[in-house]
Amino acid sequence: MRVIMRSLGATCLALLGAIALMLAWTMTTAVQLAATALVMGGTDHPLSSPADDPVSFINPYMSNAVSGLINPAAAAPTGTGGDPIASVADGDDRYAVITPEQFFPIFGSMTFDDSVVAGLANLSRCVRGSAECDYNEDPAIDPGPPVDLPDPTLDEGFVAFGYSQSAVIASLLKQDLIDNPIEDPDVAPSDLSFFLLANPMRPNGGFLSRGPKGLTIPILGVTFYGATPTDSCETGNCYQTVDVAAQYDGLGGDAAVGLTNVLAVLNAVMGFLLLHSDMENATFDDALYQGSHGDTDYYIVPTKRLPILMPFEGLIPSPILTALDAPLRAAIEGAYARDVNPGIATKVGLLPFLNPVQAILNIIVAIPTGIDDAIAEATGDPTNRPLGTAPVTSPFGVGGPELPEPPSAEDDAALAMSARIGDDAVKPIGPDEDEAQ
């Protein structure tokens, strides 16, 4: 009888725990209000007219930023323990925030740093509801440019969208708000979250966070600003953030650590040239969860073919490129710190491989793996692997770590509850605890 009663009691506790988790998740999502969107363009796209045509560029760009990226991310469970980023409803204002987006000597006359400083000043004005907030008021913008200036006192707050250069602008605004909180309630946004796309300041992968902080590249005027902060919840207001990068985009969040790995550096350059500009058309469905750190969820858009091999597609049979991809990917991945959370700042190193022994072993194993991949592709039979190697499931190639499971609603609810009532409040009973009772 005692065993039966104990089993019934454990079942009831489990059911109550599940109900509590779902209620916490429901409460978390229920209070997530829609927000005003502050959308910025990438380099060479200031979102001003006539520099960018409203019909052919601004409208589809802003539509995808909201419908394809911000809102799906806002609907996904977060691994941060806080609320998801804010979503943008159909009737909410969407501002095409004007930023210079220049990069001398290729795009315009302003250096990268000067362009970023000017863009940061305007985004700061918009967040504060300043009358000097500069946004595109062209009537051709769909669903129509907002009539009034951004209002930071509204309950729904803002979600700022930054892509490439404007992701740097958004990152620097986030850092400034952490370092210098806005005390005046009339100009402080009630809520502010960020969506960063192809972010050069991604802590583990961003080109501008890899180098010595504060160092400036002469003539080009490019400063290594350091990493986008993730500690806002520890210092004051939580600025929830989602950061999405394309795998091997060297200037957009996935630069190698090993500076002397020539293959990795060349591949990252090709990744920037071939993948970076396409990210403005990416959707959240393209991205895979890579981990969370502090206030930020990280996602990566995997690359099936190495960028250094992409120019040969159509010239060389695909199975041959597939055979080459596996060992080359293993050699390139040896220069990445994939075992470090993407939210932890990781500086550049001088060695070509972070773990030389493991990298060499991975390359050796990748040679027959690549051959089996090629044979399976050429024959159209995924099981046709005569060398007996196993298919690689990690986007980081042979020996690469698997991506973590994305957060679930239950995980999100548990994290939210822990944040509210203490880390030990939601703790499953394992075998040891059960036996002790």
N, C-alpha and C positions, 0 to 999 in steps of 0.2 A: 504493500500500500504506500509506504514511504517513497518507493521508487516511482510509483505512478504519480503521486502528488508532486514529486520533484520534477518529473518530466513535464507535467501540466504547467507547473510554475515557470519552468524554463521556456516553454512554448509561449506562455502569456507574455513573459518579459521580452522575448524575441519579437512578438507581434507589436507590443507597445513601442519597442525600439524602432521598428520599421515605420510605424505610424508617426512617431516623433520626427524621424528623419524626413519623411515625406512632407510633414507639416512645415518643418524648417525650410525645406526646398521651396515649398509653395509660398511661404512668407518672404523668402529671399527674392523670388521672381516677381511676387506681387508688388513689392515696393520699388521694382526697377521701372522707373518712369521713362517715357519717351523724351528725347532731347533735341535741342537745336543742333544742327550739323554745321561745323566750321570746316569746310573742305578746301584743301590747298593742292596745287598741282605739283608736278615734278620739274626737274631741270628743263628749261626751255618752254615751260608751259605755266605762265604766270596767272592764267585764268582771267586775264583782262581782255577786253575787246579793243581793237581788232587783232591783237596778237594771237588769241585763240578764238576760233569761230564758235559761237554759242551752239549752233545746230549740229555741226559736224564733229566738234570735240567736247566742249564743256558739258553739254547735256548728257551724252553717253558716259562721259568720265564720272560725272557726279552721280548719275544713276547707278553705275556699277559700284562706286565707292559706298553708297548707302545700301542698295539692295543686294549686291553681290558680296560685300565684305563686312560692313559694320553690323547690319542687322542679323545675318547668320551667326556672327561671332557673339553678338549680344544674347542670342537664343541658346548658345551652347553652354553647358556647365563649365564652370571655371575651377582651376586647381589652386587658386590663390587663397581661398577661405573667405573672400569678400564677395561683393556683388559682381555680376557680370558688367561689362561696359554697357553704356546706355544705348538704346536703340532709337531709331528715327522713324516716327509714324508718318503716314501719307500727308497729314495736314501740318506737320511741323516745318518750321523754317529751315531752309538749306542755303547757306551763304557760300558763294564762290569767293573765298578770301584771296585777295590779290597779294602776291609776293613776287619779287623780281625774278627768281629762278634763273639767274645768270651764272655763267661759269667761264670766265675769261681764260684762254683766248678763243674757245670754240663757240660758246653761246653768250653773246653780249660783251659789254665792256667792263662789267663789274667782276671782281674776283669772287671766288666762292664765299670767302668769309664776309665780304661786304654785302653780298646778296643775302646771306643768312642773317646778318645783323639787321638789315632793313626788313626782311620778312618777319623776324622775331618781334621787332617793334610793332609791326602792324597786327600780328596775331595777338600780342599782348593787349593792344588797344581794343581789339574785338572782344576778347575775353572779359575785359573790364567794362564793356558797353560804352566806350568812348565815342564821341561824335566824329572823331577822326578815323574810325575804323573804315578801311578802304575795301569795299567788296564790289563785285560786278553787278551793276543794276540794269544791264541790257534786258529789255522786255522779251527778247527771244529765248531767254533762259527758261527752261521748263522745270518745275511747274510755275515759274514766274519768280523773279527776284523778290526777296522780302521787302516790304514797304518800310518797316522800321529797323532801327539799329538793333544789333544783338542786345538782349536784356539779361544781365547776369543775375538779376533778382528773381527771375521766374523759377518755379520749383523744379522744372524738368532739367535745367542746367544745359551743359554743352558736351558734345563729343567732337574732338578735334581729329581730323584725318590728315595724316602726312605721308607723302610718298617720296622716297629718295631724298632729295635736298630738303623738302619740307618736313620729312621725318626728323631731320636734324633740328629744324626750327621747332617742331613740337617737343622734341626731347629737351632742348634748351629751355623752353618755356616751363616744362615740367620741373626741371632742376631749379629754375628761378623761383617758382612758386613754393618749392620745398624750402629753399634757402631764405626766401623773403615772403612769408605768407601775407596775403592781403587781409588787413585788419578791418578795413571799412566794409561793412555788410552791403552798402549800396553799390559797390563795384566788385565784390567777391562773388564768383559763381557759386550757386548753391550746390552744384555737382559738376564735376569735370572728369571726363575719361578720354582715352587716347586710342586710336588705331594707327599703328605704324607699319608701313609697307615698304619693303626693301630698305631697311633702316641702316645707314652707315655707322650708327652708334650702338648697334646691338652689342651687348656686353661681350659675349663669346662669339665672334664672327664678324663684327663690324670693323671695317677698315679704319675708321676714325677712332675706334677704341683700342685697336691693336698697338698703335705706336705710343711713344712717350707723350703723356698728356701735356698740352700747352705748346708743343713743338709745331712750328708753322713751316710748310713747304714754300720756299721763296718763289717769287714771281706769280705762281698760281694762287697764292694766298689761301692755302688750305691748312687749317689747324686741326690737330688731333684733339678733339674736344673731350675725349674720354667716353665712358659708357653712359647710356641712358639710365637714369636712376630707377631703382625698383623698391626703394625704402620709404615711399611716401606715407604708408600707413603707420610707420614707426615714429614719424615726426609730426604728424598732424592730419590733414585731410588725405583721404585715400584717393589717389588718381589711378583708378583701374586702367590697365593697358593690355592691348593685344598686339603682338609683334609677329609679322609674317615675312619670311625671307625665302627666296628661291635658292635651292641647293647649288653651290658653286658660283653664285653671283658675288664676285670678289669685292665690288664696291657697294653692294646692297645687302650686306649682312652675313656673308658666308665666305670670308677670306681665311686662308690657311694661317696656321701659327708658324709652321716651319718656313722661315724666310728663304732658306737656301735650297728648298725643294723646288727645282726648276719646273718640273712637271706640274706641281700644285699651283705655282704662281701663274704659269702660262694658262692652265685650265681655268683659274679664277678670272684672268683677264678675258678669256674667250667667253666665260660665263657671263661676265658683265656685258660684253658686246652682243651676245646672242639672246640672253634671257632678261636682262634688266628692264629694257623698255617694254617688254611684253607683260610685265607684272601689273601694269595699270589695267589690263584686261582680265587679270586673274580673278577667280571667285574663291570664296572661303572653302568651297567643296574640293578645291584643288589641294588644299593644305592638310598636312598631318600634324597631330599634336606632338610637340617635342619636349614639353616640360613646362613647369611653372617656377617662378622665383619671386618672392616678395609680392608685389602688386601686379605682376605681369605674367600672362600666358604666352608661350612661344609656339609657333607653328612653322613648318618647313614645307615647301613645295618640292617634292623629290624630282630628280632628273634621271630619266631612264637611260639616257645616253650621255656620256661625258661630253662637255662642250668642246674639248679639243678634237673629238671625233665627229662632231656634227657637220663640219664643212665637207666631209667626205661622203656624207649620205647622198645617194644617187650616183656617185662615182664608183664606189666600192660596194660589193654585195653586202647586205646587212648582216648575214651570219659571220662574215669576217670581222666586221666592226664589233659585233657582239663578243667574239672570241678575244679581241684586244681589250675590250672594256674591262673585263674582270681583273686582269693583272695590273692594268694601268690604274684602275680605281683603287686597288689595294695600295699601290705605291703612292698615289695622291692622298688617300685618306690617312696615311701614316703621318702626314703633316698637319692633321686636324686634331683638336682636343674634343673628340666626340663623347668622351666619358665625363666631361665637365658640363654642368648645367648651362644652357645657353644664356641664363641670366647672371652668370658669374663672370666678371671681367677677367679676360685672359689675354696677356700681352704676347707679342710676337717673340719667337725664339730663333736662334741661329742654326740649330740642328735641322737637317732635312727630315728626320723622323723623330717624333717624340719618344717612341719606344722602338729603337732600331731592331732588336731581336724579334719582337712581335711583328713588326712591319715586314721583315724579310720572310718570316714564316707565312704570313698572309699572302705575300706575293707568290711564293712557291705553291701554295695550295690553290691560288687563284688561276694558275696556268691551266691545269686540267679542268677546273671548274668552267673557265671560259670556253674551252673546247667542247665540253658537254653542253653548255648553253647554246653554242653555235649549231651543234648537231641537232639538238632538240628544236631549235628554230627552223633550220633548213628542212627537216623532215615533217615539221608540223606536229610532232609528237612530244609533249612536255616530259613524258616518261622515258624517252629515248636518250639515255645518258650512259654510253658504253664504258666510260671511265669510272662510273660508280660514284660520282660526286653528288652532293645534295644541292638543290637549287638554293640560291641565296635570297633570303627574305628581307634582309636589312638594306635600306637605301644606301648605306655606307659601305657596301661590298663585303667581301670575304673577311671575316674576323671583326666586322663592324658591329656595334651594339644595336639591338633592336630598339625601335621607338617605344616609349612607354604607352600603356593603355590610356586613352583620353579619359578625362574625368567623367563620371556618371552623375546623374541627378542625386543618387544616394550619397556618393562621395562628396558632392558639393554641399548637400544638406549637412553631412557630418562635420565638414570643415566649418561651415557657417555656424553650426551649433557650438562647436568647440571654441570658436572665436568669441561667441557671446557668453558662454557660461563656464569656460575653462577647458584646458586641453584634456583633462582626465574625465570630462563629463560623458563623452561618448567613447567607450572603450569596450570592444567585444570581449566576451569571456572565452579564453582559450582553454585547451586541455589542462594545462598546469593549474590555472585558477580554479577550474571546475573540480579537479581532483583534490585541491587543497580544501575545498568546501565539503 
